[in-house]
Amino acid sequence: MPVKVGLQLYMSRVDPYLTRAADISIDIDGNVKELEAVQHEFLRRLLGLGPRSVNATLFTETGIQPIRTRRLDLALGRARYTAGISDERILRCAMRDGLDLWLQATPKPSWASNIANALCAQKPSSYGDQRSSDAALQAVVDTSVKCRLLRDRLELGNGTLEQVTRRRRHYLTMVLNPAHRKSLTRLYTSDHALSIEIQRYGDRNHREVPREMRLCRFCQLEVEDELHALLRCDGNEELVDLRMAFVKDVLMLDSSLRDCYQAGDPIQFLQLALASRRAVGRLARFAHEVLAVYATAPL
C-alpha cells in the first residue's frame, strides 16, 4: 500500500476509534497502552518495519502524532473551548464545579483534576503535549545508536532549511517501488538484517555479540553496519560493482553531492543523498540491492 494512501486510511478509519471520547475520558490509567499498541502496529506494517524498530521513528518519518499526545491535545482543546464560552452555559458551570473540586484542600476527582494529573504524570522523556512530545521524539533520535543516519536532518520549511522533528518524509512517497522504499526505510532506521542489528539481540537462533565483534560477513575487517555495507566493504565483488554503479549514477543525478562524496564523510553523504529529491530513488534501489547481497550469505 502506498504510504500516502495508508496515512489517509489511518486518519479516516483508525484515528477516529483511537481518539473516541478523548476529550471527555482522560487517560489517567494504563489503558492507553492498548491504543498505543494498535497505532504502533499499523505504522510498522505501513512502513515495513519490525517489532524491534525504534518507536519514535514511526512518528518522525510519517508525521503522525503519538496517540497519547493526540488524546491529551483533544482534552486540552475541550478545556480551552469551555473556558471561552459564557458563564450561563451548563458546560461552563460543569467546568467551574470541576475546578472547585480540584482546588479544595483535599482535591476530589473531577474532569479538571484528571487533566492536571495527566499533564503532571508526563516525564520529560515521555510524550506529553505536542511540543514536549516532539522534543522527546527528537531526543530519542539524537541519542539512539539506531538512529545515527536520521540525526541533524534539515528540511525545507518557510523558505529556509530547518530541523523538522515530525513530518511525512519525501522518500516515503517519491520512491515508487515498494520493495526499494521499505529497504531504504529499514536501512536508515536500523531495522535490517546486517550484523550490527541482528547480533545486537540474543535469541534461540543468534547469540548477543559485542558491537566491536559484529564483523562483516564478507571482509571480516570492520563492523558490519550501514556505512560499511553501503560504502566501504570490498569483500564481495558484486557489492563493489553495485557501489560503483550507484556512485556514478547518483553523482550524475545530483552533482551537488560530489563535494561531500570526495570529502570522505559517509554519514553526511548518505544524509544528503536521502535529502536529494533527484537521487533518493537511486539510493533506495541501491539499499535494496545491498541488503539482498548480504541476505545471500549466512552470518
Backbone as CSV, one residue per row, in Angstrom:
resi,resn,N_x,N_y,N_z,CA_x,CA_y,CA_z,C_x,C_y,C_z
1,MET,0.834,-1.194,0.000,0.000,0.000,0.000,0.874,1.250,0.000
2,PRO,0.623,2.208,-0.886,1.376,3.469,-0.856,1.234,4.158,0.500
3,VAL,2.317,4.773,0.958,2.305,5.379,2.296,1.272,6.497,2.385
4,LYS,1.169,7.299,1.330,0.191,8.403,1.358,-1.219,7.872,1.545
5,VAL,-1.560,6.809,0.821,-2.888,6.201,0.952,-3.053,5.592,2.336
6,GLY,-1.997,4.923,2.821,-2.064,4.303,4.137,-2.290,5.315,5.246
7,LEU,-1.644,6.466,5.156,-1.828,7.500,6.178,-3.223,8.118,6.098
8,GLN,-3.743,8.275,4.869,-5.116,8.756,4.732,-6.102,7.752,5.316
9,LEU,-5.837,6.470,5.087,-6.689,5.423,5.648,-6.618,5.440,7.171
10,TYR,-5.417,5.647,7.693,-5.254,5.698,9.154,-6.073,6.837,9.748
11,MET,-5.946,8.026,9.177,-6.631,9.191,9.736,-8.149,9.082,9.593
12,SER,-8.618,8.381,8.576,-10.064,8.312,8.346,-10.728,7.110,9.019
13,ARG,-9.990,5.987,9.175,-10.620,4.771,9.656,-10.062,4.245,10.982
14,VAL,-8.867,4.652,11.361,-8.255,4.153,12.591,-8.244,5.235,13.668
15,ASP,-7.773,6.423,13.307,-7.670,7.508,14.292,-8.992,7.830,14.980
16,PRO,-10.142,7.826,14.280,-11.399,8.118,14.993,-11.692,7.155,16.134
17,TYR,-11.321,5.886,15.973,-11.539,4.923,17.057,-10.551,5.147,18.196
18,LEU,-9.309,5.466,17.854,-8.292,5.657,18.886,-8.525,6.932,19.698
19,THR,-9.192,7.914,19.118,-9.408,9.190,19.805,-10.834,9.353,20.329
20,ARG,-11.639,8.322,20.206,-13.040,8.427,20.632,-13.128,8.800,22.110
21,ALA,-13.901,9.828,22.396,-14.148,10.322,23.764,-12.880,10.790,24.465
22,ALA,-11.845,11.119,23.696,-10.583,11.543,24.322,-10.738,12.848,25.080
23,ASP,-11.651,13.706,24.639,-11.819,14.998,25.307,-12.658,14.888,26.569
24,ILE,-13.259,13.722,26.809,-14.096,13.533,27.994,-13.453,12.554,28.965
25,SER,-12.962,11.445,28.418,-12.346,10.409,29.252,-10.833,10.581,29.212
26,ILE,-10.280,11.163,30.240,-8.849,11.487,30.277,-8.041,10.233,30.624
27,ASP,-6.890,10.099,29.994,-6.055,8.907,30.172,-5.222,9.028,31.449
28,ILE,-5.792,8.558,32.559,-5.058,8.590,33.828,-4.705,7.180,34.291
29,ASP,-5.011,6.176,33.475,-4.662,4.797,33.809,-3.799,4.232,32.685
30,GLY,-3.564,2.946,32.696,-2.688,2.325,31.711,-3.396,1.836,30.467
31,ASN,-4.695,2.101,30.327,-5.437,1.584,29.182,-4.980,2.179,27.854
32,VAL,-4.379,3.376,27.911,-3.935,4.000,26.670,-2.834,3.184,26.002
33,LYS,-2.168,2.323,26.750,-1.119,1.488,26.158,-1.685,0.550,25.096
34,GLU,-2.929,0.119,25.266,-3.557,-0.733,24.260,-3.763,0.046,22.959
35,LEU,-4.120,1.313,23.082,-4.288,2.147,21.893,-2.939,2.402,21.232
36,GLU,-1.896,2.610,22.045,-0.558,2.805,21.501,-0.105,1.570,20.723
37,ALA,-0.428,0.384,21.232,-0.029,-0.852,20.556,-0.683,-0.948,19.185
38,VAL,-1.950,-0.545,19.079,-2.645,-0.558,17.786,-1.997,0.433,16.825
39,GLN,-1.707,1.628,17.313,-1.082,2.644,16.461,0.295,2.194,15.988
40,HIS,1.102,1.656,16.887,2.443,1.200,16.521,2.385,0.090,15.483
41,GLU,1.466,-0.846,15.672,1.362,-1.972,14.735,0.963,-1.496,13.345
42,PHE,0.016,-0.563,13.259,-0.415,-0.050,11.958,0.745,0.644,11.245
43,LEU,1.445,1.523,11.949,2.522,2.276,11.319,3.694,1.376,10.951
44,ARG,3.992,0.379,11.760,5.077,-0.551,11.424,4.743,-1.325,10.148
45,ARG,3.528,-1.796,10.034,3.127,-2.527,8.824,3.175,-1.622,7.599
46,LEU,2.761,-0.382,7.775,2.760,0.551,6.656,4.170,0.841,6.171
47,LEU,5.111,1.015,7.103,6.487,1.339,6.745,7.328,0.106,6.428
48,GLY,6.828,-1.073,6.791,7.593,-2.286,6.570,8.647,-2.538,7.633
49,LEU,8.402,-2.074,8.851,9.365,-2.229,9.942,8.933,-3.343,10.879
50,GLY,9.890,-3.858,11.641,9.633,-4.939,12.566,9.386,-4.458,13.977
51,PRO,9.081,-5.385,14.881,8.747,-5.004,16.268,9.907,-4.427,17.054
52,ARG,11.154,-4.593,16.572,12.308,-4.055,17.285,12.725,-2.677,16.780
53,SER,11.977,-2.131,15.866,12.295,-0.783,15.391,12.021,0.225,16.499
54,VAL,12.692,1.353,16.436,12.528,2.402,17.453,11.159,3.060,17.272
55,ASN,10.373,3.088,18.337,9.014,3.641,18.241,9.012,5.079,17.743
56,ALA,9.982,5.867,18.169,9.998,7.283,17.810,10.047,7.486,16.296
57,THR,10.721,6.580,15.575,10.840,6.758,14.123,9.508,6.550,13.411
58,LEU,8.577,5.858,14.035,7.252,5.700,13.430,6.579,7.052,13.258
59,PHE,6.882,7.979,14.150,6.242,9.290,14.127,7.096,10.335,13.409
60,THR,8.414,10.269,13.589,9.271,11.250,12.923,9.226,11.082,11.410
61,GLU,8.998,9.857,10.928,9.016,9.621,9.482,7.651,9.793,8.823
62,THR,6.570,9.624,9.564,5.237,9.721,8.971,4.540,11.040,9.280
63,GLY,4.963,11.729,10.341,4.287,12.958,10.739,3.094,12.725,11.644
64,ILE,2.746,11.459,11.896,1.618,11.149,12.772,1.979,11.489,14.217
65,GLN,1.009,11.973,14.957,1.216,12.337,16.358,1.013,11.105,17.241
66,PRO,1.884,10.871,18.226,1.650,9.758,19.154,0.261,9.855,19.766
67,ILE,-0.419,8.711,19.876,-1.831,8.739,20.274,-2.017,9.288,21.682
68,ARG,-1.071,9.062,22.565,-1.184,9.613,23.927,-1.216,11.138,23.866
69,THR,-0.340,11.715,23.057,-0.296,13.172,22.914,-1.553,13.690,22.228
70,ARG,-1.981,12.985,21.195,-3.156,13.440,20.446,-4.393,13.455,21.341
71,ARG,-4.567,12.444,22.138,-5.733,12.392,23.019,-5.675,13.499,24.079
72,LEU,-4.488,13.765,24.593,-4.353,14.839,25.580,-4.589,16.204,24.940
73,ASP,-4.137,16.378,23.695,-4.388,17.636,22.993,-5.882,17.871,22.784
74,LEU,-6.619,16.810,22.465,-8.066,16.941,22.280,-8.740,17.345,23.589
75,ALA,-8.275,16.795,24.709,-8.837,17.166,26.007,-8.535,18.624,26.350
76,LEU,-7.309,19.049,26.043,-6.951,20.445,26.296,-7.739,21.377,25.376
77,GLY,-8.008,20.928,24.161,-8.840,21.728,23.259,-10.245,21.916,23.805
78,ARG,-10.804,20.852,24.384,-12.124,20.982,25.001,-12.072,21.948,26.197
79,ALA,-10.980,21.897,26.963,-10.844,22.805,28.099,-10.763,24.258,27.628
80,ARG,-10.002,24.503,26.542,-9.910,25.878,26.020,-11.270,26.368,25.518
81,TYR,-11.990,25.474,24.848,-13.325,25.867,24.357,-14.254,26.191,25.517
82,THR,-14.239,25.343,26.554,-15.129,25.545,27.691,-14.798,26.838,28.436
83,ALA,-13.506,27.166,28.501,-13.103,28.393,29.194,-13.547,29.641,28.446
84,GLY,-13.844,29.521,27.156,-14.187,30.694,26.362,-15.665,30.936,26.183
85,ILE,-16.525,30.046,26.662,-17.964,30.231,26.484,-18.536,31.020,27.657
86,SER,-19.783,31.434,27.538,-20.390,32.293,28.563,-20.669,31.515,29.840
87,ASP,-20.772,32.246,30.962,-20.971,31.622,32.266,-22.337,30.958,32.382
88,GLU,-23.280,31.334,31.536,-24.619,30.773,31.634,-24.703,29.360,31.060
89,ARG,-23.708,28.978,30.273,-23.752,27.652,29.649,-23.508,26.567,30.686
90,ILE,-24.263,25.468,30.551,-24.152,24.359,31.519,-22.748,23.769,31.513
91,LEU,-22.150,23.701,30.320,-20.807,23.137,30.212,-19.805,23.971,31.004
92,ARG,-19.961,25.305,30.948,-19.068,26.177,31.716,-19.282,25.969,33.219
93,CYS,-20.530,25.790,33.638,-20.811,25.537,35.055,-20.179,24.222,35.509
94,ALA,-20.249,23.208,34.642,-19.653,21.915,34.987,-18.143,22.043,35.132
95,MET,-17.523,22.841,34.263,-16.072,23.027,34.364,-15.717,23.769,35.647
96,ARG,-16.510,24.775,36.007,-16.249,25.518,37.237,-16.369,24.612,38.454
97,ASP,-17.367,23.743,38.441,-17.544,22.814,39.555,-16.347,21.852,39.637
98,GLY,-15.861,21.409,38.479,-14.699,20.526,38.472,-13.460,21.204,39.021
99,LEU,-13.283,22.475,38.669,-12.145,23.233,39.195,-12.257,23.434,40.699
100,ASP,-13.479,23.680,41.172,-13.679,23.854,42.613,-13.328,22.567,43.366
101,LEU,-13.719,21.429,42.805,-13.398,20.154,43.442,-11.888,19.920,43.470
102,TRP,-11.235,20.298,42.396,-9.785,20.083,42.303,-9.024,20.992,43.256
103,LEU,-9.528,22.228,43.478,-8.808,23.222,44.269,-9.120,23.150,45.754
104,GLN,-9.901,22.175,46.158,-10.182,22.027,47.582,-8.918,21.605,48.338
105,ALA,-8.950,21.790,49.655,-7.799,21.410,50.478,-7.457,19.939,50.273
106,THR,-8.478,19.118,50.164,-8.300,17.708,49.785,-8.927,17.543,48.409
107,PRO,-8.126,17.587,47.334,-8.685,17.565,45.977,-9.552,16.340,45.733
108,LYS,-10.697,16.572,45.083,-11.625,15.498,44.725,-11.510,15.214,43.220
109,PRO,-11.733,13.968,42.847,-11.637,13.614,41.421,-12.642,14.397,40.579
110,SER,-12.199,14.872,39.451,-13.061,15.579,38.505,-12.374,15.597,37.156
111,TRP,-13.090,16.076,36.156,-12.531,16.161,34.807,-11.310,17.069,34.792
112,ALA,-11.390,18.212,35.500,-10.271,19.155,35.537,-9.068,18.548,36.243
113,SER,-9.308,17.843,37.347,-8.186,17.239,38.069,-7.554,16.116,37.258
114,ASN,-8.376,15.412,36.476,-7.815,14.352,35.628,-6.875,14.926,34.579
115,ILE,-7.237,16.064,33.974,-6.344,16.710,33.006,-5.057,17.139,33.697
116,ALA,-5.175,17.735,34.871,-3.983,18.177,35.597,-3.090,16.991,35.944
117,ASN,-3.696,15.895,36.388,-2.913,14.710,36.740,-2.248,14.102,35.511
118,ALA,-2.957,14.116,34.384,-2.377,13.569,33.155,-1.177,14.392,32.702
119,LEU,-1.260,15.706,32.849,-0.138,16.566,32.481,1.028,16.403,33.451
120,CYS,0.725,16.320,34.737,1.790,16.192,35.738,2.487,14.839,35.645
121,ALA,1.763,13.837,35.162,2.341,12.486,35.093,3.346,12.348,33.967
122,GLN,3.367,13.313,33.035,4.284,13.217,31.913,5.702,13.529,32.367
123,LYS,6.611,12.614,32.042,8.025,12.821,32.333,8.666,13.572,31.178
124,PRO,9.803,14.224,31.404,10.458,14.959,30.313,10.778,14.091,29.114
125,SER,11.024,12.788,29.334,11.391,11.922,28.219,10.201,11.225,27.593
126,SER,8.978,11.486,28.120,7.814,10.812,27.570,7.018,11.769,26.705
127,TYR,5.857,11.304,26.229,5.074,12.089,25.301,3.998,12.853,26.056
128,GLY,4.195,14.139,26.238,3.213,14.965,26.912,2.419,15.760,25.896
129,ASP,2.396,17.096,25.995,1.717,17.887,24.987,2.530,17.848,23.696
130,GLN,2.010,18.484,22.644,2.603,18.313,21.318,4.043,18.804,21.240
131,ARG,4.344,19.962,21.842,5.713,20.474,21.770,6.694,19.609,22.550
132,SER,6.301,19.216,23.755,7.193,18.361,24.528,7.291,16.980,23.901
133,SER,6.214,16.560,23.232,6.250,15.271,22.533,7.270,15.293,21.409
134,ASP,7.263,16.347,20.608,8.238,16.455,19.523,9.660,16.549,20.069
135,ALA,9.829,17.257,21.180,11.154,17.348,21.789,11.624,15.981,22.270
136,ALA,10.686,15.187,22.829,11.041,13.848,23.284,11.397,12.947,22.110
137,LEU,10.652,13.065,21.017,10.960,12.278,19.815,12.343,12.630,19.276
138,GLN,12.642,13.935,19.237,13.943,14.368,18.732,15.062,13.890,19.644
139,ALA,14.806,13.869,20.946,15.825,13.395,21.889,16.139,11.923,21.657
140,VAL,15.127,11.137,21.332,15.359,9.720,21.039,16.222,9.570,19.798
141,VAL,15.893,10.319,18.753,16.671,10.258,17.513,18.109,10.688,17.757
142,ASP,18.291,11.712,18.580,19.634,12.249,18.817,20.503,11.336,19.680
143,THR,19.884,10.457,20.450,20.656,9.642,21.389,20.685,8.158,21.051
144,SER,19.741,7.674,20.277,19.679,6.248,19.983,20.789,5.842,19.020
145,VAL,21.446,4.726,19.320,22.501,4.223,18.436,21.925,3.732,17.118
146,LYS,20.626,3.518,17.068,19.986,3.012,15.854,19.532,4.129,14.921
147,CYS,19.711,5.379,15.331,19.166,6.494,14.542,20.235,7.459,14.051
148,ARG,21.484,7.021,13.960,22.532,7.996,13.643,22.402,8.555,12.235
149,LEU,21.785,7.828,11.305,21.601,8.354,9.954,20.426,9.326,9.866
150,LEU,19.646,9.431,10.935,18.489,10.330,10.939,18.742,11.607,11.729
151,ARG,19.948,11.759,12.270,20.240,12.941,13.077,20.610,14.131,12.194
152,ASP,20.394,15.323,12.755,20.843,16.578,12.121,20.299,16.749,10.713
153,ARG,19.085,16.266,10.481,18.475,16.458,9.167,17.877,17.851,9.053
154,LEU,18.051,18.462,7.918,17.464,19.766,7.653,16.417,19.620,6.557
155,GLU,15.247,20.153,6.809,14.138,20.092,5.857,13.771,21.498,5.426
156,LEU,13.261,21.604,4.224,12.849,22.902,3.706,11.498,23.277,4.302
157,GLY,11.475,24.390,5.028,10.235,24.869,5.627,10.271,26.374,5.778
158,ASN,9.195,27.043,5.367,9.113,28.506,5.434,10.251,29.173,4.668
159,GLY,10.678,28.530,3.577,11.700,29.121,2.718,13.121,28.929,3.186
160,THR,13.321,28.288,4.336,14.675,28.073,4.852,14.831,26.615,5.272
161,LEU,16.080,26.184,5.406,16.358,24.845,5.885,16.329,24.844,7.411
162,GLU,15.567,23.937,7.987,15.438,23.865,9.429,15.208,22.423,9.852
163,GLN,15.419,22.170,11.132,15.191,20.828,11.654,13.708,20.642,11.923
164,VAL,13.137,19.625,11.313,11.722,19.303,11.493,11.647,17.908,12.102
165,THR,11.169,17.836,13.328,11.162,16.557,14.038,10.193,15.568,13.423
166,ARG,8.996,16.018,13.108,7.930,15.110,12.699,7.300,15.598,11.401
167,ARG,7.420,14.782,10.371,6.889,15.139,9.058,6.783,13.874,8.212
168,ARG,5.838,13.846,7.299,5.821,12.754,6.328,6.974,12.988,5.369
169,ARG,7.992,12.161,5.471,9.225,12.377,4.713,9.009,12.123,3.228
170,HIS,9.725,12.883,2.437,9.529,12.849,0.991,9.832,11.495,0.386
171,TYR,10.785,10.757,0.953,11.170,9.491,0.331,10.052,8.455,0.420
172,LEU,9.149,8.623,1.369,8.056,7.668,1.509,7.077,7.734,0.347
173,THR,7.030,8.859,-0.326,6.125,8.997,-1.473,6.871,9.113,-2.804
174,MET,8.131,9.548,-2.766,8.879,9.722,-4.015,9.495,8.421,-4.517
175,VAL,9.761,7.483,-3.629,10.266,6.173,-4.052,9.051,5.312,-4.389
176,LEU,8.848,5.050,-5.670,7.619,4.407,-6.120,7.646,2.893,-5.950
177,ASN,8.833,2.295,-5.996,8.928,0.849,-5.837,8.785,0.499,-4.353
178,PRO,7.743,-0.261,-3.973,7.526,-0.550,-2.547,8.693,-1.293,-1.895
179,ALA,9.288,-2.252,-2.609,10.403,-3.008,-2.033,11.599,-2.110,-1.789
180,HIS,11.881,-1.194,-2.727,13.001,-0.268,-2.559,12.730,0.689,-1.403
181,ARG,11.502,1.173,-1.313,11.156,2.106,-0.242,11.300,1.450,1.130
182,LYS,10.818,0.225,1.270,10.913,-0.462,2.556,12.370,-0.758,2.914
183,SER,13.169,-1.124,1.919,14.584,-1.377,2.199,15.278,-0.108,2.667
184,LEU,14.962,1.018,2.033,15.557,2.290,2.427,15.134,2.665,3.846
185,THR,13.859,2.495,4.148,13.356,2.818,5.486,14.012,1.939,6.539
186,ARG,14.129,0.650,6.244,14.755,-0.270,7.198,16.218,0.071,7.407
187,LEU,16.889,0.452,6.338,18.314,0.755,6.449,18.544,1.987,7.320
188,TYR,17.773,3.035,7.095,18.002,4.295,7.814,17.455,4.257,9.237
189,THR,16.550,3.336,9.528,16.046,3.204,10.898,16.688,2.024,11.622
190,SER,17.697,1.400,11.005,18.437,0.275,11.586,17.504,-0.864,11.984
191,ASP,16.669,-1.266,11.044,15.772,-2.403,11.274,15.968,-3.406,10.135
192,HIS,17.220,-3.797,9.935,17.606,-4.619,8.793,18.268,-5.899,9.278
193,ALA,18.884,-6.637,8.355,19.496,-7.923,8.697,21.015,-7.876,8.676
194,LEU,21.615,-6.693,8.800,23.065,-6.605,8.920,23.490,-7.028,10.328
195,SER,24.746,-7.396,10.466,25.235,-7.919,11.747,25.065,-6.922,12.888
196,ILE,25.236,-5.641,12.611,25.144,-4.629,13.649,23.792,-4.691,14.357
197,GLU,22.763,-5.135,13.635,21.419,-5.208,14.195,21.071,-6.625,14.655
198,ILE,21.333,-7.617,13.818,20.941,-8.983,14.144,21.634,-9.473,15.402
199,GLN,22.929,-9.169,15.536,23.692,-9.663,16.674,23.610,-8.741,17.889
200,ARG,22.758,-7.732,17.801,22.520,-6.857,18.955,21.699,-7.596,20.023
201,TYR,20.883,-8.537,19.580,19.975,-9.237,20.474,20.326,-10.718,20.532
202,GLY,20.002,-11.322,21.630,20.205,-12.751,21.773,18.874,-13.485,21.717
203,ASP,18.804,-14.561,20.934,17.615,-15.402,20.885,18.044,-16.836,20.610
204,ARG,17.107,-17.686,20.276,17.439,-19.096,20.092,18.249,-19.344,18.830
205,ASN,18.248,-18.368,17.901,18.989,-18.528,16.655,20.334,-17.806,16.657
206,HIS,20.446,-16.723,17.408,21.673,-15.936,17.431,21.996,-15.552,18.869
207,ARG,23.257,-15.518,19.176,23.658,-15.055,20.495,24.008,-13.567,20.422
208,GLU,23.856,-12.897,21.542,24.204,-11.474,21.600,25.717,-11.324,21.494
209,VAL,26.145,-10.409,20.624,27.564,-10.225,20.340,27.935,-8.772,20.622
210,PRO,29.058,-8.505,21.287,29.503,-7.117,21.492,29.665,-6.397,20.150
211,ARG,29.446,-5.096,20.159,29.450,-4.344,18.912,30.735,-4.506,18.117
212,GLU,31.869,-4.451,18.795,33.149,-4.496,18.085,33.419,-5.855,17.455
213,MET,32.604,-6.864,17.822,32.799,-8.199,17.267,31.762,-8.552,16.195
214,ARG,30.893,-7.612,15.868,29.894,-7.871,14.821,30.499,-7.557,13.455
215,LEU,31.456,-8.373,13.052,32.246,-8.099,11.861,31.492,-8.455,10.582
216,CYS,31.920,-7.812,9.510,31.310,-8.024,8.193,31.481,-9.482,7.776
217,ARG,30.432,-10.067,7.265,30.478,-11.473,6.864,31.311,-11.700,5.606
218,PHE,31.628,-10.634,4.882,32.420,-10.769,3.652,33.904,-10.498,3.887
219,CYS,34.225,-9.351,4.464,35.636,-8.969,4.598,36.212,-9.260,5.971
220,GLN,35.368,-9.368,7.001,35.816,-9.662,8.370,36.809,-8.625,8.896
221,LEU,36.711,-7.391,8.398,37.669,-6.357,8.796,37.042,-5.267,9.661
222,GLU,35.782,-4.941,9.421,35.122,-3.870,10.153,33.751,-4.343,10.624
223,VAL,33.172,-3.561,11.527,31.814,-3.841,11.977,30.854,-3.713,10.793
224,GLU,29.971,-4.672,10.672,29.031,-4.690,9.552,27.835,-3.789,9.866
225,ASP,28.010,-2.495,9.669,26.919,-1.554,9.875,26.499,-0.960,8.538
226,GLU,25.608,0.025,8.585,25.058,0.591,7.356,26.136,1.268,6.510
227,LEU,27.011,2.019,7.135,28.060,2.724,6.401,29.005,1.741,5.725
228,HIS,29.390,0.710,6.452,30.320,-0.267,5.901,29.687,-0.999,4.723
229,ALA,28.441,-1.440,4.895,27.789,-2.210,3.844,27.599,-1.386,2.573
230,LEU,27.222,-0.130,2.715,26.929,0.694,1.544,28.188,1.239,0.872
231,LEU,29.177,1.665,1.644,30.254,2.464,1.066,31.670,1.943,1.295
232,ARG,31.865,0.944,2.120,33.237,0.587,2.475,33.650,-0.840,2.143
233,CYS,32.747,-1.778,2.229,33.137,-3.183,2.120,33.664,-3.514,0.720
234,ASP,34.837,-4.149,0.685,35.439,-4.596,-0.575,35.560,-6.120,-0.627
235,GLY,34.855,-6.810,0.254,34.997,-8.255,0.335,34.094,-9.037,-0.571
236,ASN,33.280,-8.351,-1.363,32.364,-9.025,-2.279,32.350,-8.262,-3.599
237,GLU,32.648,-8.958,-4.694,32.755,-8.290,-5.996,31.423,-7.693,-6.434
238,GLU,30.349,-8.412,-6.212,29.036,-7.884,-6.607,28.726,-6.598,-5.857
239,LEU,29.090,-6.562,-4.590,28.859,-5.379,-3.773,29.667,-4.191,-4.307
240,VAL,30.910,-4.440,-4.681,31.761,-3.381,-5.219,31.191,-2.853,-6.536
241,ASP,30.730,-3.749,-7.401,30.151,-3.333,-8.680,28.890,-2.507,-8.477
242,LEU,28.046,-2.926,-7.548,26.829,-2.172,-7.255,27.155,-0.782,-6.740
243,ARG,28.189,-0.680,-5.907,28.577,0.610,-5.338,29.106,1.541,-6.418
244,MET,29.936,1.024,-7.289,30.493,1.859,-8.354,29.387,2.388,-9.256
245,ALA,28.428,1.535,-9.594,27.310,1.963,-10.434,26.453,2.998,-9.711
246,PHE,26.249,2.803,-8.419,25.447,3.747,-7.642,26.105,5.117,-7.583
247,VAL,27.384,5.148,-7.249,28.087,6.427,-7.134,28.070,7.166,-8.469
248,LYS,28.315,6.439,-9.557,28.301,7.066,-10.881,26.932,7.664,-11.178
249,ASP,25.885,6.900,-10.927,24.528,7.364,-11.239,24.098,8.520,-10.348
250,VAL,24.391,8.409,-9.041,23.875,9.409,-8.119,24.577,10.750,-8.303
251,LEU,25.849,10.732,-8.677,26.543,11.995,-8.915,26.097,12.644,-10.217
252,MET,25.644,11.833,-11.164,25.062,12.392,-12.390,23.680,12.984,-12.118
253,LEU,22.914,12.323,-11.256,21.573,12.809,-10.946,21.611,14.097,-10.128
254,ASP,22.575,14.202,-9.211,22.678,15.377,-8.344,24.155,15.704,-8.143
255,SER,24.657,16.621,-8.931,26.084,16.958,-8.881,26.489,17.636,-7.577
256,SER,25.524,18.156,-6.821,25.853,18.811,-5.555,26.376,17.824,-4.518
257,LEU,26.188,16.529,-4.762,26.668,15.513,-3.831,28.146,15.198,-4.029
258,ARG,28.736,15.686,-5.119,30.107,15.314,-5.472,31.108,15.762,-4.409
259,ASP,31.003,17.004,-3.973,31.968,17.521,-2.999,31.914,16.727,-1.700
260,CYS,30.720,16.415,-1.239,30.579,15.658,0.001,31.151,14.255,-0.155
261,TYR,30.925,13.633,-1.294,31.454,12.279,-1.506,32.974,12.289,-1.536
262,GLN,33.543,13.280,-2.209,35.004,13.367,-2.298,35.630,13.739,-0.961
263,ALA,34.873,14.411,-0.098,35.392,14.781,1.225,35.534,13.564,2.136
264,GLY,34.857,12.467,1.791,35.023,11.231,2.551,34.230,11.159,3.842
265,ASP,33.124,11.895,3.918,32.269,11.830,5.104,31.055,10.965,4.762
266,PRO,31.063,9.664,5.093,29.989,8.773,4.645,28.627,9.108,5.236
267,ILE,28.591,9.530,6.513,27.304,9.833,7.131,26.649,11.025,6.449
268,GLN,27.416,12.088,6.257,26.849,13.267,5.605,26.446,12.966,4.170
269,PHE,27.240,12.150,3.485,26.903,11.802,2.103,25.570,11.055,2.039
270,LEU,25.371,10.092,2.923,24.125,9.340,2.921,22.944,10.208,3.356
271,GLN,23.180,11.137,4.270,22.112,12.037,4.676,21.710,12.965,3.541
272,LEU,22.705,13.489,2.815,22.405,14.381,1.699,21.772,13.622,0.537
273,ALA,22.204,12.389,0.318,21.600,11.580,-0.742,20.139,11.283,-0.424
274,LEU,19.837,11.041,0.856,18.453,10.823,1.249,17.623,12.091,1.075
275,ALA,18.234,13.241,1.363,17.518,14.512,1.251,17.318,14.949,-0.196
276,SER,18.148,14.439,-1.106,18.076,14.848,-2.503,16.840,14.267,-3.185
277,ARG,15.988,15.123,-3.697,14.799,14.653,-4.418,15.178,13.960,-5.720
278,ARG,16.309,14.310,-6.281,16.722,13.720,-7.557,17.429,12.380,-7.376
279,ALA,18.048,12.178,-6.229,18.866,10.978,-6.045,18.240,9.940,-5.129
280,VAL,17.152,10.275,-4.442,16.636,9.372,-3.415,16.125,8.064,-4.005
281,GLY,15.571,8.106,-5.215,15.100,6.874,-5.836,16.237,5.910,-6.123
282,ARG,17.352,6.447,-6.624,18.524,5.605,-6.907,19.131,5.090,-5.603
283,LEU,19.109,5.894,-4.558,19.606,5.457,-3.258,18.768,4.298,-2.724
284,ALA,17.457,4.381,-2.875,16.579,3.317,-2.400,16.848,2.010,-3.144
285,ARG,17.050,2.116,-4.445,17.369,0.913,-5.224,18.695,0.312,-4.763
286,PHE,19.680,1.139,-4.514,20.987,0.667,-4.062,20.870,-0.006,-2.696
287,ALA,20.109,0.594,-1.793,19.917,0.000,-0.465,19.276,-1.378,-0.585
288,HIS,18.300,-1.504,-1.462,17.636,-2.795,-1.659,18.609,-3.828,-2.211
289,GLU,19.426,-3.424,-3.160,20.389,-4.352,-3.768,21.448,-4.796,-2.752
290,VAL,21.924,-3.859,-1.947,22.962,-4.197,-0.961,22.422,-5.164,0.087
291,LEU,21.235,-4.879,0.601,20.646,-5.779,1.603,20.376,-7.154,1.012
292,ALA,20.032,-7.209,-0.274,19.810,-8.503,-0.928,21.105,-9.291,-1.023
293,VAL,22.226,-8.615,-1.308,23.520,-9.298,-1.382,23.886,-9.874,-0.006
294,TYR,23.696,-9.098,1.033,24.031,-9.586,2.374,23.101,-10.728,2.797
295,ALA,21.885,-10.719,2.287,20.941,-11.778,2.659,21.341,-13.132,2.072
296,THR,22.177,-13.136,1.026,22.572,-14.399,0.398,23.666,-15.125,1.178
297,ALA,24.327,-14.413,2.104,25.420,-15.023,2.857,25.033,-15.158,4.322
298,PRO,25.191,-16.340,4.917,24.838,-16.506,6.328,25.811,-15.789,7.241
299,LEU,25.350,-15.451,8.420,26.218,-14.819,9.415,27.228,-15.817,9.963
